[in-house]
Amino acid sequence: MTPDMDKNRTNRPMKAEDFELLVLLHGPEPADWPADSRTVDALAFAASDAGRGVLAREQAFRARLLAADPVPDAGGDAFMNRLLDIPIEHAQAKPSFLARLAGMLADSRQLFSPVGYAAQGAACAVLLMTGVMIGISNPAEETTELDLSASLFASTDLDLGGQ
């Protein structure tokens, strides 16, 4: 071994993560790496099966990057062409019942239309039936007759028609 190889050798072998970081920082060609990164351990790992796999993946990735379409100029017509490709009318999702009801309430012309009157009548009927059903389902606990006449009428000389 020469003295320079001794100073480039470390006490531990290179880990795969360290080698991948080295490839990401300096590229897939060990000849292009800085001299302090081209250690004996790094070159030995590059010659191994795992190192050749990492270098091959990085070279394939860089080849795909170079083969991809270049980014258009900022002032180019590509943006305007893509903007013009947007259709003028899009298929819209139908609004839900509650959204249509809220829209109808917001627009007074729809609120006072025949459909608006029908919707208001239906809403009143639903509220009335809900109140009746709640009243029927909760009878009073005590069924005795309640006489509020003493608390409603302060004078006792009121004639209530023969009672």
C-alpha positions in Angstrom: 0.0 0.0 0.0 1.2 3.5 -0.8 1.2 6.2 1.9 -1.6 8.2 0.2 -3.9 5.1 0.2 -3.1 4.7 3.9 -4.3 8.2 4.8 -7.5 7.8 2.7 -8.4 4.5 4.4 -10.7 4.7 7.5 -11.0 2.2 10.3 -14.5 1.2 9.3 -16.0 0.2 5.9 -18.3 2.6 4.2 -22.0 2.2 4.9 -24.6 2.1 2.1 -26.3 5.3 3.3 -23.0 7.2 3.3 -22.2 6.0 -0.3 -25.7 7.0 -1.5 -25.2 10.5 0.0 -21.9 10.7 -1.7 -23.5 9.8 -5.0 -26.3 12.3 -4.5 -23.9 15.1 -3.7 -21.3 14.5 -6.4 -23.0 12.4 -9.1 -22.7 8.8 -10.4 -19.1 9.0 -11.8 -16.4 8.5 -9.1 -13.9 10.3 -11.4 -16.0 13.5 -11.0 -15.9 13.4 -7.2 -13.6 15.7 -5.2 -10.3 14.2 -4.2 -11.2 14.1 -0.5 -14.4 12.1 -1.3 -12.6 9.6 -3.5 -11.4 7.5 -0.6 -10.3 3.9 -0.9 -13.4 2.8 1.0 -15.7 4.8 -1.3 -14.0 3.3 -4.4 -14.2 -0.2 -2.9 -17.9 0.2 -2.2 -18.4 1.6 -5.7 -16.9 -1.6 -7.1 -19.2 -3.9 -5.0 -22.6 -5.1 -6.2 -24.5 -2.7 -3.9 -22.4 0.2 -5.1 -22.8 -0.6 -8.8 -26.6 -0.8 -8.2 -26.6 2.7 -6.6 -24.5 4.1 -9.4 -26.8 2.5 -12.1 -30.0 3.8 -10.5 -28.5 7.3 -10.3 -27.3 7.2 -13.9 -30.8 6.0 -15.1 -32.4 8.8 -13.1 -30.2 11.5 -14.6 -30.8 10.1 -18.1 -34.6 10.4 -17.5 -34.1 13.9 -16.3 -32.2 14.9 -19.4 -34.7 13.1 -21.7 -37.7 14.9 -20.2 -39.3 17.9 -21.9 -37.6 21.1 -20.9 -39.4 23.7 -18.9 -40.9 26.4 -21.2 -39.7 29.9 -21.0 -41.5 32.1 -18.5 -42.6 34.5 -21.3 -43.5 31.7 -23.7 -46.8 30.9 -25.2 -47.0 27.5 -23.4 -48.9 28.9 -20.5 -51.4 30.8 -22.6 -51.9 27.7 -24.8 -52.6 25.6 -21.6 -54.9 28.3 -20.3 -56.9 28.4 -23.6 -57.3 24.6 -23.4 -59.6 25.0 -20.4 -63.2 24.5 -21.5 -65.5 27.4 -21.1 -68.4 25.4 -19.6 -67.7 22.7 -17.0 -70.2 20.0 -15.9 -71.3 21.2 -12.5 -72.5 19.0 -9.7 -76.1 19.5 -8.8 -76.4 21.5 -5.5 -78.0 19.6 -2.6 -81.5 20.3 -1.4 -80.3 22.4 1.5 -78.1 24.5 -0.8 -81.0 25.1 -3.1 -83.2 26.0 -0.2 -80.6 28.4 1.2 -80.3 30.0 -2.3 -84.1 30.3 -2.6 -84.2 32.1 0.8 -81.4 34.4 -0.2 -83.2 35.5 -3.4 -86.5 37.1 -2.6 -87.8 36.6 -6.2 -87.7 32.9 -5.6 -89.0 33.2 -2.1 -92.3 34.8 -3.3 -92.7 32.6 -6.4 -95.3 29.7 -6.5 -92.5 27.2 -5.7 -91.4 29.4 -2.8 -94.9 29.5 -1.4 -95.3 25.8 -1.8 -91.9 25.3 0.1 -93.0 27.6 2.8 -96.3 25.8 3.2 -94.6 22.5 3.3 -92.2 23.8 6.0 -95.0 25.1 8.1 -96.9 21.8 7.8 -93.8 19.9 8.9 -93.3 22.1 11.9 -96.9 21.9 12.9 -97.0 18.1 12.6 -93.7 17.9 14.6 -95.3 20.0 17.4 -98.5 17.9 17.4 -96.5 14.7 17.5 -94.3 15.9 20.4 -97.5 17.0 22.2 -99.2 13.7 21.7 -96.2 11.7 22.8 -95.7 13.6 26.1 -99.0 13.7 27.9 -99.2 15.6 31.2 -98.4 13.6 34.2 -101.4 14.8 36.2 -104.7 14.6 34.5 -106.6 16.7 37.1 -108.3 19.8 35.8 -106.3 23.0 36.2 -108.2 26.1 37.4 -106.3 29.3 36.8 -109.3 31.6 37.4 -108.2 32.6 40.9 -104.8 33.7 39.7 -106.0 35.3 36.5 -108.8 37.4 38.0 -108.0 39.4 41.1 -111.5 40.4 42.0 -114.0 37.9 43.2 -117.1 39.9 42.3 -116.8 39.0 38.6 -119.9 37.2 37.3 -118.9 34.3 35.0 -122.3 33.5 33.9 -123.8 31.4 36.6 -120.9 29.4 37.8 
